[in-house]
Amino acid sequence: MKPETTETVANAQEDRLLELVIEALEDLKAVDIRILDVRGLTSITDYMVIASGTSTRHVKSLADSVTRRTREAGFRALGVEGEQVAEWVLVDLGDVVVHVMIPGVREFYALEKLWSVGSEPRTGS
């Protein structure tokens, strides 16, 4: 049995955080969940999760669900932006940044294309 290193523990926590985010989005029926591994592209975060809601109310509910689910598991959001208008809500969880958008905003900004140069984004579940 190999001893746990700090890196192994950090990776396990990051995996758990990503799992919680996906569960929270899936539970409230987020549309087209994509997971982008951006570790080699930026030092800001390791993963970006992009999902759509069907309305601004749905977008806000999805972001609230992510924040609540991760907080209950002991993770703290570093910031949440865009809740007032709720066309695009960003939840910064450090290692994972979550973008929840209405479809028109998502299509306009095309984050998947911007951050997926040379790789194909994964889907949730």
C-alpha positions as CSV (number, residue, x, y, z in Angstrom):
1,M,0.0,0.0,0.0
2,K,1.4,3.3,-1.1
3,P,1.5,6.2,1.4
4,E,-0.7,9.1,0.6
5,T,1.1,12.2,-0.6
6,T,-0.1,15.7,-0.4
7,E,-0.6,15.6,-4.2
8,T,-2.6,12.4,-4.0
9,V,-4.9,14.0,-1.3
10,A,-5.2,17.2,-3.3
11,N,-6.2,15.2,-6.5
12,A,-8.8,13.2,-4.5
13,Q,-10.3,16.4,-3.2
14,E,-10.3,18.0,-6.6
15,D,-12.0,14.9,-8.0
16,R,-14.6,15.0,-5.2
17,L,-15.3,18.7,-5.9
18,L,-15.8,18.1,-9.6
19,E,-18.1,15.1,-8.8
20,L,-20.2,17.3,-6.4
21,V,-20.5,20.1,-9.1
22,I,-21.7,17.6,-11.7
23,E,-24.2,16.0,-9.3
24,A,-25.6,19.4,-8.3
25,L,-26.1,20.4,-12.0
26,E,-27.5,17.0,-13.0
27,D,-30.0,17.0,-10.0
28,L,-31.6,20.2,-11.3
29,K,-31.5,19.1,-15.0
30,A,-28.7,21.4,-16.3
31,V,-28.5,21.2,-20.1
32,D,-25.3,20.2,-22.0
33,I,-22.8,19.9,-19.1
34,R,-19.2,20.1,-20.3
35,I,-16.0,19.6,-18.3
36,L,-12.9,21.3,-19.7
37,D,-9.5,20.3,-18.3
38,V,-7.5,23.6,-18.5
39,R,-4.5,22.6,-16.4
40,G,-2.1,23.1,-19.2
41,L,-3.7,26.3,-20.5
42,T,-4.0,28.5,-17.4
43,S,-2.9,28.7,-13.7
44,I,-6.3,30.2,-12.7
45,T,-8.0,26.8,-12.3
46,D,-7.7,23.2,-13.2
47,Y,-11.2,22.6,-14.5
48,M,-14.0,24.6,-16.0
49,V,-17.5,23.3,-16.0
50,I,-19.9,24.8,-18.4
51,A,-23.7,24.2,-18.4
52,S,-26.9,25.8,-19.6
53,G,-30.1,26.6,-17.8
54,T,-33.4,27.0,-19.6
55,S,-34.1,30.4,-18.1
56,T,-32.5,33.0,-15.8
57,R,-34.4,31.5,-12.9
58,H,-33.0,28.0,-13.8
59,V,-29.5,29.4,-14.2
60,K,-29.7,31.0,-10.7
61,S,-31.1,27.8,-9.2
62,L,-28.3,25.7,-10.8
63,A,-25.6,28.0,-9.4
64,D,-27.2,28.1,-6.0
65,S,-27.3,24.3,-6.0
66,V,-23.6,24.0,-6.8
67,T,-22.7,26.5,-4.1
68,R,-24.9,24.8,-1.5
69,R,-23.8,21.2,-2.4
70,T,-20.1,22.0,-2.3
71,R,-20.5,24.1,0.9
72,E,-22.2,21.2,2.6
73,A,-19.3,19.0,1.7
74,G,-16.8,21.4,3.2
75,F,-15.7,23.3,0.1
76,R,-15.9,27.1,0.0
77,A,-16.8,29.2,-3.0
78,L,-14.2,31.9,-3.5
79,G,-16.8,34.0,-5.3
80,V,-20.1,34.0,-7.2
81,E,-20.7,36.5,-9.9
82,G,-23.7,37.3,-12.1
83,E,-26.6,36.3,-9.7
84,Q,-28.5,39.5,-10.2
85,V,-29.1,39.2,-13.9
86,A,-28.5,35.4,-14.0
87,E,-27.9,35.1,-17.7
88,W,-24.4,33.9,-16.8
89,V,-23.5,33.0,-13.3
90,L,-19.9,32.1,-12.4
91,V,-19.1,30.1,-9.3
92,D,-15.4,30.1,-8.5
93,L,-14.4,27.1,-6.4
94,G,-10.7,27.5,-6.9
95,D,-9.7,24.2,-8.6
96,V,-13.1,24.2,-10.4
97,V,-14.8,27.2,-12.0
98,V,-18.4,26.7,-13.0
99,H,-20.1,28.8,-15.7
100,V,-23.9,28.4,-15.9
101,M,-25.5,30.3,-18.8
102,I,-28.7,30.7,-20.7
103,P,-28.2,29.2,-24.2
104,G,-27.9,32.5,-26.1
105,V,-25.2,33.8,-23.9
106,R,-23.3,30.5,-24.0
107,E,-23.5,30.4,-27.8
108,F,-22.3,34.0,-28.1
109,Y,-19.2,33.6,-25.8
110,A,-18.4,30.0,-27.0
111,L,-16.2,29.2,-24.0
112,E,-15.8,25.6,-25.0
113,K,-14.1,26.7,-28.2
114,L,-12.0,29.3,-26.5
115,W,-10.6,26.9,-23.8
116,S,-10.6,23.6,-25.8
117,V,-7.9,24.3,-28.3
118,G,-6.6,20.9,-29.4
119,S,-8.8,18.9,-27.0
120,E,-12.4,17.7,-26.9
121,P,-14.4,18.8,-23.8
122,R,-15.9,16.0,-21.7
123,T,-19.5,15.8,-20.9
124,G,-21.1,15.3,-17.5
125,S,-21.9,11.7,-16.5
